[in-house]
Amino acid sequence: MKQPGCSGDVVLEVRNHHASAAGTPPRIIDDDPNQYIGYFENRFGEQALFVFNRGTRKAILYVGDAGWETKYTVIDGAAPDLILGEAELQWLRACWLAATGNRSSESG
């Protein structure tokens, strides 16, 4: 959602780097002020998206290498159903902290 006094210009536009076998990437639109979006790309071009809803306190992770169309639930800054490398884990924890202001959902 455009905040009063903001230009509404696009800040980031990213293309999918994964093969078509990874499925259709999600199209995330930043039109909800309760939504936090995080983007990750490692040195190999592997991409991930973190989407957190501050109203529901629920987060979803999309990972191109794991199939864009699969939504992974994020709990306390971790994706228990997904094996991530150290860089991805650190990014995911940073997104959780930025979105929630807490290291875990229990402390918020």
N, C-alpha and C positions, 0 to 999 in steps of 0.2 A: 504494500500500500504506500502510495506517495505521501510523505510527511509534509505538513504545511511549510512553505518556503523552500522546498527541495525542487531541483530541476526535473527529476524523474529520468535523467539520462541513464543509459545502460552503463553499468560498471564493469561487467565481465560477460563475455560471450565465449563459450568453449565448444569446440567441435569434438565429436566422438573419435577416439583413436583406436578403437577396437574393431576387429573384423566383424562382419555381419553375423557370424556364428554366435557372437556374444548377445545377440538379441537387440531389441529396440531400446535405446537409452531413455531414461525418464526425462520428461520435459518439466522442469521445476520452475514455477513462476513465483517471483517474490512479490506477492500482492497481499500478504497477511502479516501485519506487524508482530504477531505472536510467533512467527516462523523464523528459525535460525537455519541458515544454509552454509555448509562447509564443503569446499572442493579440495581434492587431493590428486596429485599426479606424481608418480615416482620417476626415477631416472630412466625407466624403461617405457614410459608413456602410459603405464597402467593407471586408470582413473577410478576415483570413488567419490560419491556424494553422500553427505550427512544431512539429514533433514530433521529438525527438532521442532515440536510444537510446544510452546511455553504454556499454553492453556491446558493441554492434556498431559504435559510432561512426558510425552512419548517421542522416541527417536527411531528413525529408519535409516539404514545404511544400504546404499546401492553400490555394487562393485562390478565393474566391467568384466574383469577376468572370471568372476563367479556367475556371470549372466546378468545383464542389466535388468531383466524383468523380475528377478528375485529380490524381495524386500527382506532385509535382515533386521531383526529387532535389536536395538541397542539398550543394554541394561547397565546402569552405573558406569558408563564409559567403555563398555566392552560389548562385543558381538559374539555371544557364546556359540552360535551355530556356524561360525566362520573362522578359518585359520588365517591369521594375518601376520605379515612380517613386522619386524620391530618398528620400522618407519611408519607403517600404517597404524600400528597400535598407538604410537605416540601422537600421531595426528588425530586419531579418534578420541583419545583422552583429552587432547587440547580442545577439540570441538565440544565435547561434553562439558568441560569446565567453562568454556566461553558461553555456551548456551544456557547452562544452569546456574553458573556462579558457584557451583559446589563440586567437590570431588566425587560425591555419590548422591543418588537421589534421596537416600535416607537422611542426609544432613541438611536437606533443603526444605 
